Amino acid sequence: MSLARKNILDLEFQKHLNIASTAIIIFYTYLIAIGVGFVTKQITFDNRSLVFLSLFSTFIIGPSVVSFLRARKQLKKIPRIITSLD
């Protein structure tokens, strides 16, 4: 029973690790793309584009941060649960 429970927790750990990694990749890719857009002047500093950019950023970065924080919380719990099964 304990071995099966450890395997299930290991699968959960891997799932949350993948979620956290994907959230980090999305976040940094988005930031790099925004930076390149400003450097190449594809994105300008006028009010309309900044409002659109900030709204769009909220929809991209917000869920990524929430997913990362939830996954990080679960990643901290799982090793403690595994050690308590021994």
Summary of the structure (lengths in Angstrom):
residues: 86
radius of gyration: 18.9
end to end distance: 11.2
largest distance: 61.8
contacts: 211
relative contact order: 0.18
helix: 90%
strand: 0%
